[in-house]
Amino acid sequence: MRNLPKKKVFNILDSILLKKNHTISKSIVNTDNLNIILFSMAENTNISKEYYNHESIFYVLQGSIEILDNKLKENYLYISPKKSLRGVRAFKDTVYLEIEIKGDKNMQNIEKGKLIDLKNKIEYVDGGISNLDIISKENIKLMLMAFDKGEGLSDHAAPGDAMVIALEGRADLKVGNEIHEIKEGQQLIFPKGEIHNIFAKEKFKMALLLILD
């Protein structure tokens, strides 16, 4: 991942400018089979309709947009179908991620063409941790995790950069020898190969975006 800080808690909204009457984009990942782009759109701006042969995932971090007559708000996700003519319209100042994935059979536990409320897509289990895969492919994984209070993951390292997106509650994330508290609306990127762990200080939900080289 590029153009984002690593090994510390940040708010992705601070990573891109919101400017009146402008649409601004910033590349996060750019490979032959995967593009992840951070967008900001000012209120009442739009991206003209174009034809796309691949599926795209839209995840709204702030604000509200409309895609193919579907209105997305904060923490909602939408997968646009292949071979679709689509544009994007911002109802108010908005920041969102677009994930472009080529290939088939990469979506799980999610219906294409429908809005998904990520925070309520996964439920807590008493005394445990819930996991739900949304995307699972050779170069990217997107999963949801829900930790009961006091639960966590012991020291481990990921095979690629992994971004935690806090959806609800608070947790301590240890990276190397440093511990960072993260809460709803914040993010942290674990660099590839860096030892880290997670401890839920209270009930905690997160999305994990893992990029595999």
C-alpha positions, -999 to 999 in steps of 0.1 A, spaced: 0 0 0 12 35 -8 2 71 0 -10 60 35 10 59 68 20 26 83 25 13 119 4 41 135 -33 49 139 -46 74 114 -78 87 99 -79 80 62 -100 112 57 -69 132 65 -51 114 36 -70 131 8 -81 167 1 -118 176 -1 -122 206 -23 -153 225 -35 -165 215 -70 -136 189 -73 -133 151 -76 -98 140 -64 -83 105 -65 -52 89 -50 -39 54 -58 -34 31 -29 -26 -2 -48 -19 -5 -85 -11 -39 -100 -20 -58 -132 -50 -75 -114 -59 -51 -86 -65 -13 -83 -75 4 -50 -82 41 -53 -91 66 -26 -116 92 -39 -130 125 -26 -160 141 -42 -173 175 -32 -211 179 -27 -231 178 -59 -202 167 -81 -204 136 -103 -183 111 -123 -199 106 -157 -212 72 -167 -188 49 -184 -189 12 -193 -169 -11 -171 -161 -48 -178 -149 -56 -143 -166 -57 -109 -158 -28 -85 -163 -26 -48 -173 8 -33 -168 14 4 -180 48 18 -158 62 46 -177 96 49 -206 112 32 -231 97 7 -229 87 -30 -253 72 -56 -242 43 -80 -267 26 -103 -296 40 -83 -282 27 -51 -275 53 -23 -245 44 -2 -237 61 32 -209 58 57 -197 22 63 -218 8 35 -204 -14 7 -216 -20 -28 -204 -43 -55 -212 -31 -90 -218 -59 -115 -196 -66 -145 -204 -51 -179 -223 -22 -164 -227 14 -174 -223 34 -142 -214 68 -128 -210 82 -93 -229 112 -78 -221 128 -45 -250 141 -24 -226 158 1 -188 159 6 -178 122 4 -147 101 7 -147 65 -5 -125 36 -16 -130 19 -50 -115 -16 -53 -113 -29 -89 -108 -67 -92 -103 -87 -123 -112 -124 -125 -141 -146 -114 -153 -163 -82 -138 -139 -58 -167 -127 -38 -181 -146 -8 -210 -141 17 -222 -110 -2 -247 -103 -30 -236 -82 -59 -258 -52 -68 -270 -49 -32 -261 -25 -4 -242 -40 25 -240 -25 60 -206 -38 71 -210 -30 108 -242 -51 110 -231 -78 86 -212 -97 113 -223 -105 149 -205 -110 181 -202 -144 198 -199 -147 236 -162 -152 246 -150 -155 211 -141 -140 177 -163 -141 145 -147 -140 110 -165 -135 78 -148 -134 44 -161 -109 18 -134 -112 -8 -109 -141 -10 -85 -141 -40 -48 -148 -46 -39 -111 -44 -65 -96 -19 -86 -106 10 -113 -85 27 -128 -99 59 -149 -88 88 -140 -96 124 -160 -92 156 -142 -96 190 -159 -100 223 -144 -79 251 -111 -93 262 -106 -114 231 -77 -110 207 -51 -124 183 -17 -134 196 16 -123 179 17 -131 142 28 -115 109 8 -111 76 21 -121 42 13 -86 29 3 -51 40 -29 -54 61 -52 -24 68 -74 -25 99 -106 -4 95 -123 0 129 -160 -2 126 -172 -3 163 -156 -2 197 -120 1 208 -89 -22 207 -52 -22 213 -31 -30 183 6 -39 190 30 -33 162 66 -43 170 71 -29 205 45 -2 203 8 -4 213 -18 18 197 -54 23 207 -78 23 177 -115 32 177 -144 35 153 -135 57 122 -97 51 125 -73 28 106 -39 13 110 -17 -6 85 4 -36 96 34 -37 72 41 -70 55 61 -94 78 58 -71 108 49 -89 141 16 -76 155 -13 -86 177 -49 -74 186 -66 -71 220 -103 -59 223 -107 -35 252 -144 -37 246 -166 -53 220 -148 -45 188 -157 -49 151 -132 -43 122 -127 -48 85 -93 -62 74 -80 -55 39 -50 -77 32 -29 -72 0 -10 -102 -11 21 -98 -33 
